[in-house]
Amino acid sequence: MRSWTLHIILWCIVGCICVSPLVVNAQYGLGFASHETVSDQRTGLDLSSDGQICFDDDIELSFDLSFVPNRSDYFGYVVRIIVNDQTNIDLLYDRLDNVEKHFKIVMGEKFSNIAFNIDSNTLFNEWVPITIKLDAQSKQVIVTCGDKVFHEQLTIDPRGCVKVLFGYNNYKEFKTTDVPAMKIRDIQVRQGDRLAHHWPLDEEEGTEIDDAVKGMTAMVRNPQWIRRSHYEWGLLQDITVGGRASAAFDPQTESVFIVGRDSLLRIHVPTGQRHVFKYASGPLLLVNGNQSFFDTAHNQLLNICIDQRIVSVFDFASLSWSENFNYPGVGTSYLHFNKFYSPADSSLYFIGGYGHFLFKNEIHRYSLNGTWHNIEATGDPLIPRYLAALGATPNGAYIIGGYGSVSGQQMLNPRNLYDLQFFDVKSRTFSKKYELEPGEDDFVWANSLVIDEATNQYYGLIFPKHQYNANLQLVAGSLTQPELKKLGGAIPYLFHDIRSFSDLYYCPDSKRFAAVTLYYDDIDVTTAKIYSLYSPPLPYNTAKNSPQNEWLTRNMAYLGLGLGVVVLVGLYVLRRKKDPKDTAPPIDSQSPIVRPKEEQMRSSAPIEKQQYKSSIFLFGGDLQLFDTGGTDITRSFTPLIKELFLVVLLHTIRWGRGISSEKLTEQFWFDKSTESARNNRSVNIAKINTILERMGRAKISKETGYWRFDADDDIYIDYKNYLAIVTNKDALDKERIKELSVIVQRGGFLSETDYEWLDSFKAEASIQVINTYMRFAESVQIAEDPEFMVELANYIFYFDPVHEEAMTIKCKALAYMGNHSLATQTFENFCNEYRQIYGEEFGKDYKKVLS
């Protein structure tokens, strides 16, 4: 009887915990954009957007507060309470170092005697409850922070109406743009002993927030919803570097390193800031199959080539690599190998890989004294593989999944693998833990696992090997049971095994995951993208905002109790140990299969360093600007000044004269008086010039009746260089074509920017590019350089996938090189594309194309 009683209690508790709103809603609140953005993009919250909160008794405002770590400036107003539109009562943070207490209450134009500190570890890692009470009876303001209570006498009658404003506000004479880098949640307003209003701030999107008690609508501008940041990956950096680049991670500084041919980039994950190290030792000759690793034990960055048995060490003081590689290499036998550092013997271990039609299960040990050893492992067999994931522990490493074959030969039944193994460094043995059930869709892994031995969990990124337009999906699994759970949204990933690489890291201090994707293109350029996701990651639920879901969340605690009883009945028929098939849910792809097009060009950007300092890019989808330090300043533009800047810039570069005031008024301020339009124009051009000052000598000015963009020649503008190539019909050679390709391969000309006036510029750009390529193609014979003619055709297909002359050039060039199957495939792909676009068959057969 006692045993059954315990079962009842246990299952009821489990039922509550599993579905309790406290667990489901553990990560929520509103983040505030602060000094890291321009003032127009900072966050503000108005609790009573359509009026004020009125009362005839005591009023008490309470909320939870936390600060966002790794920001340079925290000065600003946490909240302003405006009493009867006359007096402000502010809680602000004073960041000055010589100030003893940083949180202060300001009343009107004076500091009150209320000032306090919050322990930094608590402030940055926990939620701190704050209460501000206006006591009508004692005429006091009473502030409570945790277990501390502060009192100050009021000189006004606090009864009446209040306006409550968090962060940025534009309210009458009380407006402010000074916002701390903070997070707020669970705002409550009490009148006397009664809860009058409640805004949990558990939204995931939107700017209107309903009061849970009375339905009063609060309004937020530029919201950063916390829950969203726990399931939606954010893009930190999209960069290009020369050579076959690789990535590494330093968990102590929470920095991702991108190792390029001419320079090293360090991206600080918490802030997204980027630093470039130009090699003093000359180019690093990066070979196929190279990987990088940051050795935290010795604080050094390594670049590794197993084929040449070389590990090169980067010296940050001299900006030099210790060794270079034999280049070009003869290919690699260890593509996508796994690696880890063992503190037990101060060595690096490399496991698996692929090359020359062979999968590997070899183990190489590299001692930091420069010696290499091949390790013979015992225990459970490790099937030769690549595209596995590995996570290190103090005693060894877990390795999971991949793609390979028992014999190691690619031609003998290769398949996806789903076993989890542990390699023990001391005993040199493998032990198989279990095998996952893959479900309907096969998958492989990004290179690393994040291991959490305290909870017996791991995190990794999976993706389908058979798709080019793939997606990386974060999953969590158990180290002891064959179960897998999808978390967060998808990360776009172009996958071609000899060109692509992906990895997963974890930042222990800022508590977020970082994911890296690399893609190496045909012109020796690697595109690297770094994403981040806050921990703990939440499942991505496409039905999260449905009315049924909202009802379910509110009533989960009660449903949990019922579930406990139902499960109790099920104890008679269910085994206590779950079947492995029940604990490994299928991993479904979250995006439709997109047929890869051979003709599609890869996104890349100019490699030269100056193109990331004082530069303007219009190719690549949207406007992008970098200041003199290489920092992306595009976000400084509001939608209005962005369009205004583009109008002046394009009319200056394309037509040479700029644009008149009348045209600007007609386009932007047609509904305003002449004086008002002039004032608006002056104010917004001044804002643009303030931003442009960060690029060096660049500004918008008026000359001879036209507004023009003026800049020094050392400011790089891709559209200007592009026009210099396509409009000069005499100086067109192979090198100029390559220069043009470097520009346009970043992406379409402002293709993600939608203005009606811009359509003519876009159309002209596409036509000019194709005509320039074709003009060059007509000037050379295919036999002179067939490989480059294939590239040329691919360039044209990017702008016109059914360009008949480009298809003919590519088929003839491939056939000339003896690649007849590729030539046939190119023709078939073209015919399929033609059929889809025009709804009819292409009018020529393959033989006629080659004739």
ZAMARGU-4260 file (C-alpha; in steps of 0.2 Angstrom, whole numbers, plus 5000, padded with zeros to 4 digits):
<rodrens>
0) 5000/5000/5000 | 5014/5012/5004 | 5022/5008/4988 | 5007/5013/4978 | 5005/5029/4988
5) 5022/5034/4984 | 5018/5030/4965 | 5003/5041/4966 | 5013/5056/4973 | 5028/5053/4961
10) 5017/5053/4946 | 5007/5068/4951 | 5023/5078/4954 | 5030/5072/4938 | 5014/5077/4929
15) 5014/5094/4936 | 5033/5097/4932 | 5032/5091/4915 | 5019/5103/4910 | 5020/5117/4923
20) 5019/5134/4916 | 5034/5138/4927 | 5044/5127/4917 | 5036/5131/4900 | 5038/5149/4903
25) 5055/5149/4911 | 5063/5160/4898 | 5052/5175/4894 | 5053/5194/4896 | 5057/5210/4885
30) 5075/5214/4881 | 5079/5232/4878 | 5090/5239/4863 | 5102/5251/4871 | 5117/5261/4867
35) 5123/5248/4855 | 5110/5255/4842 | 5106/5272/4836 | 5092/5281/4847 | 5078/5278/4834
40) 5081/5259/4836 | 5081/5258/4855 | 5067/5250/4865 | 5054/5258/4875 | 5038/5252/4884
45) 5023/5262/4888 | 5011/5254/4900 | 4996/5265/4895 | 4998/5269/4877 | 4981/5276/4875
50) 4981/5286/4891 | 4986/5285/4909 | 4984/5274/4924 | 4972/5283/4936 | 4969/5278/4955
55) 4963/5285/4971 | 4973/5275/4983 | 4991/5269/4985 | 4999/5263/4969 | 5013/5250/4968
60) 5023/5246/4953 | 5033/5229/4953 | 5043/5221/4940 | 5058/5209/4938 | 5074/5217/4931
65) 5090/5209/4924 | 5105/5217/4914 | 5112/5210/4898 | 5130/5206/4900 | 5145/5211/4889
70) 5139/5229/4885 | 5150/5244/4886 | 5137/5257/4892 | 5123/5254/4905 | 5118/5272/4908
75) 5099/5276/4907 | 5082/5275/4914 | 5075/5259/4919 | 5058/5267/4922 | 5050/5284/4923
80) 5034/5287/4932 | 5026/5303/4927 | 5013/5309/4941 | 4999/5319/4935 | 5009/5325/4920
85) 5019/5336/4931 | 5033/5327/4941 | 5044/5313/4936 | 5050/5299/4948 | 5064/5289/4939
90) 5074/5274/4943 | 5090/5276/4933 | 5107/5267/4932 | 5122/5279/4934 | 5137/5270/4926
95) 5151/5282/4932 | 5165/5272/4941 | 5167/5285/4955 | 5149/5283/4960 | 5147/5272/4975
100) 5129/5267/4972 | 5123/5265/4954 | 5104/5263/4955 | 5096/5280/4960 | 5079/5287/4962
105) 5077/5304/4954 | 5062/5315/4959 | 5059/5330/4948 | 5075/5338/4945 | 5084/5331/4961
110) 5092/5315/4967 | 5083/5308/4981 | 5091/5299/4996 | 5087/5282/4989 | 5102/5274/4980
115) 5108/5256/4980 | 5118/5243/4972 | 5114/5225/4965 | 5127/5212/4966 | 5134/5211/4948
120) 5133/5192/4947 | 5114/5193/4952 | 5111/5207/4941 | 5118/5199/4925 | 5113/5181/4929
125) 5096/5182/4938 | 5080/5191/4939 | 5079/5204/4953 | 5062/5209/4960 | 5060/5228/4961
130) 5045/5237/4969 | 5041/5256/4968 | 5026/5261/4979 | 5018/5278/4980 | 5010/5278/4997
135) 4996/5291/4998 | 4994/5290/5017 | 5012/5293/5022 | 5016/5303/5006 | 5031/5292/5003
140) 5040/5283/4989 | 5045/5266/4995 | 5057/5256/4985 | 5060/5238/4987 | 5075/5229/4979
145) 5076/5211/4984 | 5076/5211/5003 | 5081/5230/5004 | 5068/5243/5008 | 5071/5262/5005
150) 5060/5277/5010 | 5059/5295/5004 | 5046/5308/5008 | 5036/5315/4993 | 5033/5333/4991
155) 5018/5330/4980 | 5001/5321/4982 | 5004/5305/4973 | 4985/5302/4970 | 4978/5305/4952
160) 4985/5298/4936 | 5002/5291/4931 | 5011/5287/4915 | 5023/5273/4917 | 5037/5272/4904
165) 5052/5259/4903 | 5067/5263/4893 | 5066/5275/4878 | 5051/5287/4878 | 5045/5301/4868
170) 5032/5308/4880 | 5030/5327/4881 | 5045/5335/4890 | 5049/5319/4899 | 5056/5311/4883
175) 5073/5301/4884 | 5084/5290/4873 | 5095/5284/4887 | 5091/5266/4889 | 5101/5253/4900
180) 5105/5236/4892 | 5092/5227/4902 | 5078/5215/4902 | 5061/5217/4911 | 5047/5205/4914
185) 5031/5202/4925 | 5026/5220/4927 | 5012/5222/4940 | 5002/5237/4946 | 4993/5236/4962
190) 4980/5249/4969 | 4979/5246/4988 | 4979/5227/4990 | 4971/5224/4973 | 4980/5218/4958
195) 4974/5231/4945 | 4986/5227/4930 | 4998/5213/4925 | 5009/5212/4910 | 5019/5196/4910
200) 5029/5201/4895 | 5029/5182/4889 | 5026/5187/4871 | 5036/5181/4856 | 5032/5194/4843
205) 5022/5210/4841 | 5022/5228/4848 | 5005/5228/4857 | 5004/5219/4874 | 4987/5216/4883
210) 4985/5218/4902 | 4980/5201/4909 | 4968/5209/4922 | 4959/5223/4913 | 4965/5222/4895
215) 4974/5239/4895 | 4985/5239/4880 | 5004/5243/4883 | 5014/5248/4868 | 5032/5243/4865
220) 5044/5250/4851 | 5059/5240/4844 | 5055/5225/4855 | 5068/5211/4858 | 5057/5197/4865
225) 5067/5185/4876 | 5058/5169/4872 | 5061/5172/4853 | 5080/5172/4856 | 5079/5155/4864
230) 5072/5147/4848 | 5077/5158/4834 | 5095/5159/4828 | 5102/5176/4826 | 5115/5180/4812
235) 5130/5188/4820 | 5142/5190/4806 | 5142/5186/4787 | 5159/5188/4781 | 5171/5182/4767
240) 5189/5178/4767 | 5202/5172/4755 | 5207/5154/4753 | 5199/5138/4760 | 5196/5144/4777
245) 5193/5135/4793 | 5185/5139/4810 | 5190/5137/4829 | 5182/5142/4845 | 5190/5149/4862
250) 5177/5146/4876 | 5186/5156/4888 | 5185/5172/4878 | 5169/5166/4869 | 5177/5170/4852
255) 5175/5162/4835 | 5191/5162/4824 | 5190/5161/4805 | 5207/5157/4798 | 5209/5164/4781
260) 5223/5164/4768 | 5228/5182/4771 | 5221/5186/4788 | 5213/5179/4804 | 5196/5185/4810
265) 5190/5185/4828 | 5172/5187/4832 | 5166/5190/4850 | 5150/5180/4851 | 5142/5190/4865
270) 5144/5207/4856 | 5146/5201/4838 | 5161/5212/4837 | 5174/5208/4824 | 5193/5210/4824
275) 5205/5207/4810 | 5223/5201/4811 | 5233/5203/4795 | 5247/5190/4794 | 5264/5197/4795
280) 5271/5181/4789 | 5263/5181/4772 | 5249/5171/4765 | 5244/5154/4774 | 5243/5141/4761
285) 5227/5133/4766 | 5225/5115/4759 | 5210/5104/4756 | 5205/5096/4772 | 5213/5108/4784
290) 5204/5112/4801 | 5208/5124/4815 | 5208/5121/4834 | 5210/5133/4849 | 5221/5125/4862
295) 5214/5132/4879 | 5227/5123/4889 | 5241/5133/4881 | 5231/5148/4874 | 5236/5145/4856
300) 5227/5144/4839 | 5232/5129/4828 | 5229/5125/4810 | 5230/5106/4806 | 5233/5096/4790
305) 5234/5077/4794 | 5239/5073/4776 | 5255/5083/4778 | 5257/5080/4796 | 5259/5098/4800
310) 5251/5108/4814 | 5255/5127/4812 | 5253/5138/4827 | 5248/5156/4826 | 5258/5169/4836
315) 5246/5184/4841 | 5261/5195/4846 | 5271/5193/4829 | 5255/5190/4819 | 5264/5175/4811
320) 5261/5156/4808 | 5275/5144/4814 | 5274/5134/4798 | 5266/5134/4781 | 5259/5120/4770
325) 5264/5112/4754 | 5253/5120/4741 | 5244/5115/4731 | 5241/5098/4740 | 5237/5082/4732
330) 5220/5081/4739 | 5215/5075/4757 | 5211/5058/4764 | 5204/5066/4780 | 5190/5077/4775
335) 5178/5081/4790 | 5189/5072/4803 | 5185/5075/4821 | 5197/5082/4834 | 5199/5084/4853
340) 5212/5089/4866 | 5216/5077/4880 | 5222/5085/4896 | 5227/5067/4902 | 5242/5066/4890
345) 5242/5084/4883 | 5239/5078/4866 | 5227/5081/4851 | 5218/5067/4844 | 5211/5066/4826
350) 5198/5053/4822 | 5190/5047/4805 | 5188/5057/4789 | 5186/5054/4771 | 5196/5055/4755
355) 5200/5046/4738 | 5184/5035/4740 | 5189/5029/4757 | 5181/5032/4774 | 5193/5032/4789
360) 5192/5025/4807 | 5210/5029/4810 | 5216/5038/4826 | 5231/5050/4825 | 5238/5057/4841
365) 5248/5073/4840 | 5259/5078/4855 | 5262/5097/4857 | 5281/5093/4856 | 5278/5090/4837
370) 5277/5071/4837 | 5264/5061/4828 | 5258/5043/4833 | 5245/5031/4825 | 5234/5024/4839
375) 5227/5006/4838 | 5211/5006/4848 | 5202/4990/4855 | 5184/4987/4861 | 5169/4989/4851
380) 5173/4992/4832 | 5171/5010/4825 | 5164/5009/4808 | 5175/5020/4796 | 5166/5037/4793
385) 5165/5056/4791 | 5152/5069/4795 | 5151/5063/4813 | 5151/5074/4828 | 5163/5073/4843
390) 5162/5080/4860 | 5177/5079/4872 | 5177/5075/4891 | 5191/5075/4903 | 5194/5056/4900
395) 5190/5055/4882 | 5177/5059/4869 | 5160/5054/4863 | 5158/5052/4844 | 5141/5050/4836
400) 5134/5046/4819 | 5141/5051/4802 | 5142/5042/4785 | 5153/5028/4780 | 5154/5009/4777
405) 5160/4994/4786 | 5174/4990/4773 | 5179/5009/4772 | 5176/5009/4754 | 5164/5021/4746
410) 5158/5009/4733 | 5153/4995/4745 | 5136/4999/4753 | 5140/5016/4761 | 5126/5022/4773
415) 5121/5034/4787 | 5127/5029/4805 | 5118/5032/4821 | 5129/5024/4835 | 5135/5034/4850
420) 5153/5028/4855 | 5165/5033/4869 | 5183/5033/4866 | 5193/5031/4883 | 5210/5039/4881
425) 5219/5030/4895 | 5213/5012/4889 | 5212/5017/4871 | 5196/5008/4869 | 5179/5011/4861
430) 5163/5007/4870 | 5146/5008/4861 | 5133/5016/4871 | 5118/5014/4860 | 5111/5016/4842
435) 5098/5030/4837 | 5083/5026/4827 | 5084/5039/4813 | 5066/5040/4808 | 5061/5043/4790
440) 5074/5055/4786 | 5093/5051/4787 | 5105/5064/4794 | 5123/5068/4797 | 5131/5080/4810
445) 5141/5096/4811 | 5158/5093/4818 | 5156/5095/4837 | 5145/5090/4851 | 5142/5101/4866
450) 5144/5089/4881 | 5135/5092/4898 | 5140/5077/4909 | 5131/5085/4924 | 5115/5081/4916
455) 5121/5067/4904 | 5116/5077/4889 | 5123/5082/4873 | 5119/5095/4860 | 5123/5094/4841
460) 5118/5100/4824 | 5111/5088/4811 | 5107/5090/4793 | 5103/5079/4778 | 5118/5074/4768
465) 5108/5072/4751 | 5102/5091/4750 | 5112/5105/4744 | 5100/5118/4750 | 5100/5111/4768
470) 5096/5116/4785 | 5106/5114/4801 | 5094/5108/4816 | 5100/5109/4834 | 5096/5093/4844
475) 5098/5087/4862 | 5101/5069/4866 | 5105/5058/4881 | 5122/5050/4884 | 5114/5035/4891
480) 5097/5033/4882 | 5094/5033/4863 | 5083/5049/4862 | 5084/5064/4852 | 5074/5081/4853
485) 5074/5095/4841 | 5077/5112/4848 | 5076/5130/4840 | 5073/5134/4822 | 5083/5130/4807
490) 5100/5137/4800 | 5102/5138/4781 | 5116/5128/4775 | 5123/5126/4758 | 5131/5108/4758
495) 5143/5101/4747 | 5155/5090/4756 | 5171/5095/4748 | 5166/5114/4750 | 5156/5115/4766
500) 5159/5114/4784 | 5149/5117/4800 | 5152/5117/4818 | 5143/5120/4835 | 5151/5129/4851
505) 5144/5134/4868 | 5148/5150/4877 | 5148/5146/4896 | 5148/5164/4902 | 5135/5172/4891
510) 5125/5156/4890 | 5122/5154/4872 | 5126/5142/4858 | 5136/5148/4842 | 5135/5139/4825
515) 5147/5142/4811 | 5144/5138/4792 | 5158/5139/4779 | 5157/5138/4760 | 5172/5138/4749
520) 5168/5144/4731 | 5176/5142/4714 | 5186/5158/4715 | 5196/5153/4731 | 5184/5163/4743
525) 5176/5156/4759 | 5159/5163/4765 | 5158/5161/4784 | 5142/5164/4794 | 5141/5164/4813
530) 5124/5162/4822 | 5120/5162/4840 | 5105/5156/4851 | 5102/5159/4869 | 5102/5144/4881
535) 5092/5135/4887 | 5086/5132/4869 | 5067/5130/4867 | 5058/5119/4854 | 5052/5128/4839
540) 5033/5127/4838 | 5025/5133/4823 | 5008/5133/4832 | 5014/5143/4847 | 5002/5157/4845
545) 4986/5148/4842 | 4972/5151/4854 | 4972/5133/4859 | 4990/5134/4864 | 4987/5149/4875
550) 4973/5140/4884 | 4984/5125/4886 | 4998/5135/4894 | 4986/5143/4906 | 4979/5127/4912
555) 4994/5116/4911 | 4996/5114/4930 | 4979/5107/4932 | 4981/5096/4917 | 4997/5089/4924
560) 4988/5083/4940 | 4976/5074/4929 | 4990/5067/4919 | 4998/5060/4934 | 4982/5050/4938
565) 4980/5044/4921 | 4998/5038/4921 | 4995/5029/4937 | 4982/5018/4928 | 4994/5015/4914
570) 5007/5008/4927 | 4997/4991/4926 | 5000/4989/4907 | 5016/4999/4904 | 5034/4994/4906
575) 5044/5005/4917 | 5058/5005/4905 | 5054/5013/4889 | 5057/5004/4872 | 5071/5013/4863
580) 5060/5016/4848 | 5048/5026/4859 | 5062/5038/4865 | 5070/5042/4848 | 5057/5053/4839
585) 5060/5054/4820 | 5070/5069/4815 | 5060/5078/4801 | 5067/5091/4790 | 5059/5108/4794
590) 5061/5115/4776 | 5055/5108/4759 | 5068/5100/4748 | 5075/5112/4736 | 5082/5105/4720
595) 5100/5111/4719 | 5105/5120/4703 | 5122/5118/4696 | 5121/5135/4688 | 5118/5144/4704
600) 5133/5155/4709 | 5139/5155/4727 | 5138/5171/4737 | 5155/5179/4740 | 5163/5196/4742
605) 5179/5205/4737 | 5193/5199/4748 | 5204/5214/4749 | 5205/5221/4767 | 5200/5239/4761
610) 5183/5232/4756 | 5178/5230/4774 | 5185/5247/4780 | 5176/5262/4773 | 5166/5253/4760
615) 5148/5253/4753 | 5141/5237/4746 | 5125/5237/4735 | 5127/5219/4728 | 5122/5206/4741
620) 5104/5209/4743 | 5104/5225/4753 | 5114/5240/4757 | 5129/5237/4768 | 5141/5250/4775
625) 5158/5247/4785 | 5167/5261/4794 | 5185/5265/4795 | 5187/5251/4808 | 5178/5238/4798
630) 5162/5238/4808 | 5146/5236/4800 | 5136/5252/4802 | 5121/5248/4791 | 5109/5247/4806
635) 5112/5265/4810 | 5101/5269/4795 | 5082/5271/4798 | 5071/5266/4784 | 5068/5284/4778
640) 5087/5289/4778 | 5092/5273/4770 | 5081/5276/4755 | 5086/5295/4755 | 5104/5289/4755
645) 5102/5277/4741 | 5093/5289/4730 | 5107/5302/4731 | 5121/5289/4730 | 5114/5280/4714
650) 5109/5296/4705 | 5127/5302/4709 | 5136/5287/4703 | 5125/5282/4689 | 5122/5299/4681
655) 5136/5309/4688 | 5126/5324/4693 | 5115/5319/4708 | 5097/5324/4711 | 5088/5340/4713
660) 5079/5346/4729 | 5062/5346/4719 | 5064/5328/4715 | 5068/5323/4733 | 5053/5333/4739
665) 5042/5325/4726 | 5047/5308/4731 | 5048/5310/4750 | 5038/5325/4756 | 5025/5328/4743
670) 5012/5331/4756 | 5022/5344/4766 | 5024/5363/4763 | 5039/5370/4755 | 5047/5375/4771
675) 5042/5359/4780 | 5050/5349/4766 | 5066/5359/4767 | 5067/5356/4785 | 5064/5338/4784
680) 5077/5336/4770 | 5090/5346/4780 | 5087/5336/4796 | 5088/5319/4787 | 5103/5323/4777
685) 5112/5329/4792 | 5108/5312/4800 | 5116/5303/4785 | 5131/5314/4786 | 5134/5310/4804
690) 5134/5291/4800 | 5145/5294/4785 | 5158/5303/4796 | 5163/5286/4803 | 5168/5280/4785
695) 5181/5295/4783 | 5179/5309/4771 | 5161/5305/4764 | 5146/5316/4764 | 5130/5322/4755
700) 5132/5340/4749 | 5123/5352/4737 | 5133/5358/4721 | 5126/5367/4706 | 5108/5364/4712
705) 5110/5345/4714 | 5112/5334/4730 | 5127/5323/4727 | 5137/5310/4737 | 5155/5315/4738
710) 5169/5303/4745 | 5188/5301/4744 | 5194/5288/4732 | 5200/5276/4746 | 5181/5273/4750
715) 5177/5257/4741 | 5160/5257/4732 | 5156/5240/4723 | 5143/5249/4712 | 5156/5261/4706
720) 5169/5248/4702 | 5155/5238/4693 | 5150/5252/4682 | 5169/5255/4678 | 5169/5237/4671
725) 5153/5236/4662 | 5153/5253/4653 | 5171/5251/4647 | 5169/5240/4632 | 5187/5242/4626
730) 5197/5235/4641 | 5188/5219/4643 | 5199/5204/4647 | 5199/5189/4658 | 5205/5198/4674
735) 5191/5211/4672 | 5178/5197/4670 | 5185/5190/4687 | 5184/5207/4695 | 5166/5208/4689
740) 5162/5191/4696 | 5169/5195/4713 | 5157/5210/4714 | 5141/5202/4708 | 5144/5185/4717
745) 5139/5193/4733 | 5121/5193/4727 | 5109/5202/4717 | 5110/5221/4716 | 5099/5227/4730
750) 5088/5212/4727 | 5081/5213/4745 | 5077/5231/4744 | 5060/5236/4737 | 5057/5253/4731
755) 5047/5257/4715 | 5060/5270/4709 | 5074/5257/4710 | 5067/5244/4698 | 5075/5253/4683
760) 5092/5252/4691 | 5090/5233/4695 | 5084/5229/4678 | 5099/5239/4670 | 5111/5230/4682
765) 5105/5212/4676 | 5106/5217/4658 | 5123/5225/4659 | 5131/5210/4668 | 5124/5197/4655
770) 5129/5208/4640 | 5147/5210/4647 | 5149/5192/4650 | 5143/5188/4633 | 5153/5201/4625
775) 5169/5193/4632 | 5163/5176/4627 | 5161/5181/4609 | 5179/5187/4609 | 5187/5171/4614
780) 5187/5153/4608 | 5181/5139/4619 | 5196/5129/4616 | 5207/5143/4623 | 5201/5141/4641
785) 5186/5129/4642 | 5186/5128/4661 | 5184/5147/4662 | 5170/5147/4649 | 5161/5135/4661
790) 5163/5147/4675 | 5157/5161/4663 | 5141/5152/4659 | 5138/5149/4677 | 5140/5168/4680
795) 5126/5171/4667 | 5115/5158/4674 | 5114/5167/4690 | 5105/5181/4682 | 5096/5171/4669
800) 5094/5153/4672 | 5087/5150/4654 | 5100/5160/4644 | 5102/5149/4628 | 5119/5156/4623
805) 5126/5152/4641 | 5119/5134/4640 | 5127/5132/4623 | 5144/5138/4629 | 5144/5127/4644
810) 5139/5111/4635 | 5152/5114/4622 | 5165/5118/4635 | 5161/5102/4645 | 5161/5092/4630
815) 5177/5099/4624 | 5185/5093/4641 | 5178/5076/4639 | 5165/5078/4652 | 5150/5072/4642
820) 5139/5066/4656 | 5140/5084/4664 | 5137/5092/4647 | 5121/5081/4645 | 5116/5085/4663
825) 5118/5103/4660 | 5107/5102/4644 | 5093/5092/4654 | 5093/5104/4668 | 5091/5119/4656
830) 5077/5110/4647 | 5068/5107/4664 | 5070/5125/4669 | 5064/5131/4652 | 5049/5120/4654
835) 5045/5126/4671 | 5046/5145/4666 | 5038/5145/4649 | 5026/5130/4650 | 5033/5122/4634
840) 5047/5111/4628 | 5064/5119/4622 | 5065/5119/4603 | 5082/5111/4601 | 5089/5094/4605
845) 5106/5091/4612 | 5115/5087/4596 | 5109/5103/4588 | 5116/5113/4603 | 5133/5105/4601
850) 5134/5107/4582
</rodrens>
